[in-house]
């Protein structure tokens, strides 16, 4: 490949890299895997006959989505042997735009077949017509409509009913951190929904409960225990932020590792708490 050809490939690919990483991440739930897929797409793009490509973005999106579908086959096997609850890698939003695919929705997408997931994301999230969805996943348009409709039914309850205003969300996250770390159980309890749940992903690398904690009483009992540990060992707030579309915070824990906590807010109450402790899924935050 000539220097001019390489420069041309780079110039046409780089403006699309961020969008392609978002496509891959939403399919895979892994930042590292998404970036690897997109880098492989770049290598293939550099070696392709680009003169035959009419629309680079559509061509590359099809390439990335097909590579993701192949990757999911091995990823699903890894999930079956994963230690404890699995959560997607946390994406900390750096601008004012809130993520439209929130963490609860990503968990709901995990329960879909790979093709249902692809059809839903391409049509409902990225807004592609079903003809383009069909070209991407190599199925008939009518079949893609059915795939997306089935997916829509399964994820309906996980779609965000409303977005928490940014300042309000960050204030709730700060209040949750303060109450949970100081042992202010009265303030913490006032924030929680009756059917609140807590999900912690340690991946077998750091201590974490091996199952979700369900219900107000059980979540409060856990936080009473944790508050004692925090008061002895410390838990330092790095910053509040929106994490996978949810208000939350990043902390530095007593073992020297980062941790993220994301809060699903429904009707002003914390309905679910998602804690990422697996250091392998937090590397990109350092």
Secondary structure as UniProt FT lines:
FT   HELIX           3..28
FT   HELIX           31..47
FT   HELIX           50..52
FT   HELIX           56..80
FT   HELIX           103..110
FT   HELIX           114..120
FT   HELIX           121..125
FT   HELIX           130..137
FT   HELIX           141..155
FT   HELIX           156..158
FT   HELIX           166..182
FT   HELIX           185..191
FT   STRAND          192..201
FT   TURN            203..205
FT   STRAND          213..214
FT   HELIX           216..233
FT   STRAND          235..243
FT   TURN            244..245
FT   STRAND          246..253
FT   TURN            254..255
FT   STRAND          258..266
FT   TURN            267..268
FT   STRAND          269..276
FT   HELIX           279..281
FT   HELIX           283..285
//
